[in-house]
């Protein structure tokens, strides 16, 4: 079983295409279908996917449930600020779990075990940052806020507050879920990316 991470998918959200992110899709329908295709090209039925918030934009139950049924793997959602679709029990029951925050261990390909703090939001002084713990988050997309988060993490690292912070928003990883090995490989040049 592989473990994957992603965030800020925003299924069904028009403004993510045209206003604040400018995704490379012609329309919402194309984006939705391409997100599903890329997800299922990587994730197998028995895999686990942590979605660190903002999975759907709208709470239309038919759309949410049809989409969830098409996605491979078991999904654990770390709640984000746009996850109002969770108020419907039928939507929620299709998930393997729903949490505000999580503290997990992930085994890398080389057998090394890494502790990971999962949150929708950037946390500069997260639990275990002094002990080689990794923090994965979403929320800020590729915005000025994300740039500021990167500067904060870099400043802390340079001033004796070690951290390993990675934004797992789908826009950073070609709109597909990624493993911790993939996250670390992509970001090995930096001590933290947000």
C-alpha positions in Angstrom: 0.0 0.0 0.0 1.4 3.4 -1.0 0.6 6.6 0.9 -0.1 9.8 -1.2 -0.7 13.4 -0.3 -2.4 16.3 -2.1 -4.4 19.4 -1.4 -6.4 22.2 -2.9 -8.0 20.2 -5.7 -11.1 22.4 -5.8 -13.2 20.1 -7.9 -16.0 22.1 -9.5 -14.4 25.6 -8.9 -14.5 28.0 -11.8 -12.5 30.8 -10.1 -9.5 28.5 -9.5 -9.2 28.4 -13.3 -9.5 32.1 -14.1 -9.0 34.3 -11.1 -6.6 33.3 -8.4 -4.6 30.4 -9.9 -5.0 30.2 -13.7 -4.9 26.4 -14.0 -4.0 25.0 -17.4 -7.5 23.7 -18.2 -10.1 25.0 -20.7 -13.0 24.7 -18.3 -14.2 23.2 -15.0 -15.4 19.9 -16.7 -12.0 19.4 -18.3 -10.2 20.2 -15.0 -12.4 17.8 -13.0 -11.8 15.0 -15.5 -8.1 15.6 -15.7 -7.7 15.7 -11.9 -9.5 12.3 -11.7 -7.4 10.8 -14.6 -4.1 11.9 -13.0 -5.2 10.7 -9.6 -6.2 7.3 -10.9 -3.0 6.9 -13.1 -1.0 6.9 -9.8 -3.2 5.7 -7.0 -4.2 2.1 -6.9 -7.4 0.7 -5.2 -5.6 -0.3 -1.9 -3.6 2.9 -1.5 -4.2 5.6 1.0 -4.5 9.3 0.0 -4.4 12.2 2.5 -6.1 15.2 1.0 -5.0 18.2 3.1 -8.2 20.2 2.6 -10.2 22.0 -0.1 -11.2 19.0 -2.1 -14.5 20.2 -3.5 -15.7 23.8 -4.0 -19.5 23.1 -4.0 -21.5 20.7 -1.9 -23.7 19.3 -4.7 -24.2 15.8 -3.3 -24.5 14.0 -6.6 -21.4 15.6 -8.0 -19.3 15.0 -4.8 -20.4 11.4 -4.4 -20.0 10.6 -8.1 -16.5 12.0 -8.0 -15.4 10.3 -4.8 -16.7 6.9 -6.2 -14.5 7.4 -9.3 -11.2 8.0 -7.3 -9.0 5.1 -6.5 -7.8 4.4 -3.0 -9.0 5.3 0.5 -9.2 9.0 1.2 -8.6 10.6 4.5 -9.5 14.3 4.5 -7.8 16.8 6.7 -10.4 19.6 6.7 -9.8 22.8 4.9 -11.7 26.1 4.9 -13.7 25.2 1.8 -14.8 21.7 2.8 -18.5 22.6 3.6 -19.6 19.6 1.5 -18.8 17.5 4.6 -22.0 18.6 6.2 -23.8 15.8 4.2 -23.5 12.4 5.8 -23.7 10.7 2.4 -20.6 12.6 1.2 -18.7 11.9 4.4 -19.3 8.2 4.5 -17.4 7.7 1.3 -14.2 8.8 3.0 -11.9 6.6 5.1 -11.6 9.4 7.6 -12.1 13.1 8.3 -9.7 15.0 10.7 -8.7 18.6 11.5 -5.0 17.6 11.9 -3.0 14.4 11.9 0.4 13.2 13.2 1.5 10.1 11.2 4.6 8.0 10.4 5.5 7.3 6.8 8.1 4.8 5.6 10.2 6.0 2.7 11.4 3.7 -0.1 14.8 3.2 1.7 13.1 2.0 4.9 13.5 5.2 6.8 10.5 6.2 8.9 9.5 9.9 9.0 7.0 11.5 11.3 4.7 13.9 9.5 2.4 16.6 10.8 -0.6 17.1 8.4 -2.7 20.2 8.4 -4.5 22.3 5.8 -2.6 25.4 7.1 1.0 26.3 7.4 2.3 26.0 11.0 5.8 27.5 11.5 6.3 26.0 15.0 4.6 22.6 14.4 4.9 19.7 16.8 8.3 18.0 16.4 10.0 20.6 14.2 13.2 20.3 16.4 13.2 16.5 15.9 13.4 16.1 12.1 9.6 15.9 11.8 8.1 17.0 8.5 5.1 19.3 8.1 2.8 18.9 5.1 0.1 21.5 4.4 -1.9 23.2 1.6 -4.2 26.2 1.6 -2.0 28.9 0.1 -1.8 27.6 -3.5 0.8 29.5 -5.5 0.1 32.9 -4.1 1.9 35.8 -2.3 0.9 34.0 0.9 2.8 30.9 -0.2 5.8 33.1 -1.0 5.7 34.6 2.5 5.4 31.1 4.1 8.5 30.1 2.3 10.4 33.2 3.6 9.2 32.5 7.1 10.3 28.9 7.0 13.7 29.9 5.5 14.2 32.6 8.1 13.4 30.1 10.9 15.8 27.6 9.6 18.6 30.2 9.3 17.9 31.3 12.9 18.1 28.0 14.8 14.5 26.9 14.4 14.8 23.9 12.1 11.8 22.9 10.0 10.9 20.8 7.0 7.7 22.3 5.6 6.2 21.3 2.2 3.1 22.6 0.5 1.4 19.6 -1.1 -1.1 21.7 -3.1 -1.8 19.9 -6.4 -0.6 22.9 -8.4 2.9 22.2 -7.2 2.9 18.6 -8.3 1.3 18.6 -11.8 -2.2 18.2 -10.3 -1.6 14.6 -9.0 -1.2 13.0 -5.6 2.5 12.5 -4.6 4.3 10.2 -2.1 6.6 11.6 0.6 9.6 10.3 -1.4 8.4 12.4 -4.4 7.9 15.5 -2.2 11.4 15.2 -0.7 13.0 14.5 -4.1 11.4 17.5 -5.7 12.5 19.7 -2.8 15.9 18.4 -2.0 17.6 21.6 -3.0 15.6 23.5 -0.3 15.3 22.9 3.4 11.7 23.9 3.2 9.2 24.8 0.5 5.7 26.1 1.2 
